[in-house]
Amino acid sequence: MAGRPSKAPPALDPDAANGVESPPGGCRVGAGATHAHKHQRQPMLARMARVEGHVHAIREMLAEDRPCGEVLIQLAAVRAAINQVARLVFEDHLDSCVHSAADAGDVGAELASLKLALSGYFSF
C-alpha cells in the first residue's frame, strides 16, 4: 500500500531496534547470523488485513457508544484472530526456519531463538 512502511516500526521489530536487519525471507539465528528461505506470508497478511478492519469497526462501536458486552465480544474475536495469525507464524517458522536450520546442522541455535520469541509472546 502506498505511503506505508514495508517493515514494522522499530518498536515492533526487535532486529531494527538492535540495529540488525533481517534479510527478506530469512530469520535471524544466534548472534546476528541469518539463513535465507521463503516464508508463506500471504495467508498471514490476509488475516491481518481482516483484523485491521475488525479493529476499525470496534473503534466505531466505541464512538457510537455501543453496549460494553457487544464491544467485549468483538474484542475477543480480534484476540482470537491475532492468535490464529500467531499460529500461522509459528507453523511457518517450524516449516521453514527450523527445517532449514536442521538441514544446516544448526537446529540448536534456531530452537533457542524460538524459545526466546515464544517467551516474549507469552509474557503478556
Secondary structure, DSSP 8 states (H G I E B T S, - for coil): -TTS-SS--TTT-HHHHTT----TTEEEETTTEEEE-----HHHHHHHHHHHHHHHHHHHHHHTT--HHHHHHHHHHHHHHHHHHHHHHHHHIIIIIIHHHHHTT-HHHHHHHHHHHHHHHT--
